[in-house]
Amino acid sequence: MTTCFFTMFVNTALIQLLSSANFQQTILRWIPIRNHYNDFVSDWYVVIGTSLQTTMLITAFMPYVTFGIS
């Protein structure tokens, strides 16, 4: 259960946050990811927040859907 939690956490939160980050003005500027969101601005929430929310809703309700199908 713990492994499943950490795997889903990394997949849902960390990968999406890191892939949408801008590291130019941080200590991690050697990472070659250059996106246009410097901080948690309203546009970030519209684009990335919606994606995170959709992923979390699918993850929350998918066990019930598969149980209902079977």
HELIX and SHEET records of a PDB file:
HELIX    1   1 THR A    2  PHE A    9  1                                   8    
HELIX    2   2 VAL A   10  LEU A   14  3                                   5    
HELIX    3   3 ILE A   15  SER A   19  1                                   5    
HELIX    4   4 SER A   42  TRP A   44  1                                   3    
HELIX    5   5 TYR A   45  GLY A   49  3                                   5    
HELIX    6   6 THR A   50  ILE A   69  1                                  20    
END                                                                             
